[in-house]
């Protein structure tokens, strides 16, 4: 989805090539089969440190502190705004209710401890409202990308030449 968001924002047409994970995508970048990939910085740093890839940009609004020489995407394409990332906690289907309840209680305890620590440092805690706004923005951006992507799918060719 980041690639499609980049396509829309930068006014370019980078072809999406689906992969079954980061490792095969990175191998294809390193070997020159594909020119680039959108992945997390943590997955790219080891290959960068060994000189096998060059990190072109980070998708955050500002430069990544551990890689100050790498520009942010906003510096290159000012209109680009990466939707905020958020994570969910998942378990297998049929996970017993007692385990779900216990896990939820522990996660809430950890999140509340973090919230109390921010408050003790005098930091404003409007995380719930900020999170809700971030999800709404991310949803709108991704919905726009999905709509644009699906409207172009007709006639899309797979890497093996077959039609999708």
SULWO-V103909 format. One record per residue. N is the residue number from 1. RES is the residue in one small letter. SS is DSSP state (2 for helix, 1 for strand, 0 for the rest). PHI is phi in whole degrees, -180 to 180 (999 if undefined). D_LAST is the distance of its C-alpha to the last C-alpha in whole Angstrom. Layout:
# SULWO-V103909
n res ss phi d_last
N RES SS PHI D_LAST
N RES SS PHI D_LAST
This chain:
# SULWO-V103909
n res ss phi d_last
1 x 0 999 19
2 x 2 -63 22
3 x 2 -62 19
4 x 2 -68 18
5 x 2 -62 22
6 x 2 -62 23
7 x 2 -54 21
8 x 2 -65 22
9 x 2 -71 26
10 x 2 -88 26
11 x 0 71 24
12 x 0 -118 22
13 x 0 -128 19
14 x 0 -94 18
15 x 0 -74 14
16 x 0 -80 13
17 x 0 -119 12
18 x 0 -71 12
19 x 0 -128 15
20 x 0 -91 17
21 x 0 154 20
22 x 2 -69 23
23 x 2 -59 24
24 x 2 -65 21
25 x 2 -66 20
26 x 2 -63 24
27 x 2 -60 24
28 x 2 -72 22
29 x 2 -68 24
30 x 2 -59 27
31 x 0 -85 26
32 x 0 86 24
33 x 0 -73 21
34 x 0 -131 20
35 x 0 -82 22
36 x 0 -164 23
37 x 0 -151 22
38 x 0 -98 23
39 x 0 -142 25
40 x 0 -71 28
41 x 2 -59 31
42 x 2 -61 33
43 x 2 -80 30
44 x 2 -90 30
45 x 2 -56 34
46 x 2 -58 34
47 x 2 -69 32
48 x 2 -67 34
49 x 2 -64 37
50 x 0 -95 37
51 x 0 79 36
52 x 0 -85 32
53 x 0 -141 31
54 x 0 -118 32
55 x 0 -79 31
56 x 0 -81 31
57 x 0 -168 31
58 x 1 -103 32
59 x 0 -86 30
60 x 0 -74 33
61 x 0 -65 35
62 x 0 -126 38
63 x 0 -63 38
64 x 0 -76 38
65 x 2 -57 42
66 x 2 -81 41
67 x 2 -135 39
68 x 0 -63 41
69 x 0 -78 40
70 x 0 -94 37
71 x 0 -71 36
72 x 1 -83 34
73 x 2 -61 31
74 x 2 -65 34
75 x 2 -72 36
76 x 2 -85 33
77 x 0 -125 31
78 x 0 -55 34
79 x 0 -78 32
80 x 0 -72 30
81 x 0 -133 30
82 x 0 -70 29
83 x 0 -62 29
84 x 0 -65 31
85 x 0 -90 30
86 x 0 -148 31
87 x 0 -126 31
88 x 0 -118 31
89 x 0 -101 33
90 x 0 -120 31
91 x 0 -140 32
92 x 0 -67 31
93 x 0 -58 31
94 x 0 83 34
95 x 0 -59 36
96 x 0 -56 40
97 x 2 -55 41
98 x 2 -62 44
99 x 2 -71 42
100 x 2 -59 40
101 x 2 -62 43
102 x 2 -65 44
103 x 2 -61 41
104 x 2 -61 41
105 x 2 -62 45
106 x 2 -67 45
107 x 2 -67 42
108 x 2 -63 44
109 x 2 -60 47
110 x 2 -65 45
111 x 2 -65 44
112 x 2 -67 47
113 x 2 -63 49
114 x 2 -64 47
115 x 2 -64 48
116 x 2 -64 51
117 x 2 -64 51
118 x 2 -63 50
119 x 2 -64 53
120 x 2 -65 55
121 x 0 -84 54
122 x 0 82 55
123 x 0 -85 51
124 x 0 -67 50
125 x 0 -115 48
126 x 0 -118 45
127 x 2 -57 42
128 x 2 -64 41
129 x 2 -68 41
130 x 2 -62 40
131 x 2 -64 37
132 x 2 -62 36
133 x 2 -64 36
134 x 2 -63 34
135 x 2 -66 31
136 x 2 -62 31
137 x 2 -64 31
138 x 2 -63 28
139 x 2 -62 26
140 x 2 -63 27
141 x 2 -65 25
142 x 2 -71 22
143 x 2 -63 22
144 x 2 -63 22
145 x 2 -65 19
146 x 2 -63 17
147 x 2 -64 17
148 x 2 -63 17
149 x 2 -65 14
150 x 2 -68 12
151 x 2 -72 13
152 x 0 -102 12
153 x 0 -69 8
154 x 0 -61 8
155 x 0 80 7
156 x 0 -70 6
157 x 1 -100 6
158 x 0 -74 7
159 x 0 -61 10
160 x 0 -87 11
161 x 0 88 9
162 x 0 -74 7
163 x 1 -88 4
164 x 0 -100 0
